[in-house]
Amino acid sequence: MASVSVEQQIDAAPEDVFRAFSDFENAAQFITGIVRIEMLTTGAVRVGTRWRETRIMFKKEATEEIWLTEFEPPRQYVAEAESNGAHYRSAFRFVPNDGGTRVTMDFEATPVSLFARLTSFLMAPMMLKSVVKVMEQDMIDLKTAIEKKPGAAGTADSANTLF
């Protein structure tokens, strides 16, 4: 299993940050690495919510089906996916910090197929480096979108116009 973590401080209340990070339907409007999102479930976001996310990875479009396995607003959520013989788990935590929110994302990739297990030790360092860059850019994109609004830090109502 390969794992990495990234963190970002965002100058807004945890409720606002959580709302922005879990607005999967509109994520492509704010995250530059996402080409498109197709929601596969309807209604409020909850455990079991599924979507198809298309990104450019290694200069090609890659589409993954992702689902929520944990959802505890405004504290945390976990999204999982399976692709190319591996199981992926992304855990997001939102902690009040210095008048804003400290966001931590822990990413784990576990090879499940024989081919993935055999190639993982060769490919893991390169793949993880790319994954970290993507994770960091996603957080920067969301931080920028959240903080550029007037009154972003402070009240839970400040994110209503953006997310």
Stockholm file with secondary structure:
# STOCKHOLM 1.0

chainA/1-163         MASVSVEQQIDAAPEDVFRAFSDFENAAQFITGIVRIEMLTTGAVRVGTRWRETRIMFKKEATEEIWLTEFEPPRQYVAEAESNGAHYRSAFRFVPNDGGTRVTMDFEATPVSLFARLTSFLMAPMMLKSVVKVMEQDMIDLKTAIEKKPGAAGTADSANTLF
#=GR chainA/1-163 SS CEEEEEEEEESSCHHHHHHHHTCGGGHHHHCTTEEEEEECSCSSCCTTCEEEEEEEETTEEEEEEEEEEEEETTTEEEEEEEETTEEEEEEEEEEEETTEEEEEEEEEEEECSHHHHHHHHHHHHHHHHHHHHHHHHHHHHHHHHHHTSTTCSSCGGGGTTTC
#=GC SS_cons         CEEEEEEEEESSCHHHHHHHHTCGGGHHHHCTTEEEEEECSCSSCCTTCEEEEEEEETTEEEEEEEEEEEEETTTEEEEEEEETTEEEEEEEEEEEETTEEEEEEEEEEEECSHHHHHHHHHHHHHHHHHHHHHHHHHHHHHHHHHHTSTTCSSCGGGGTTTC
//
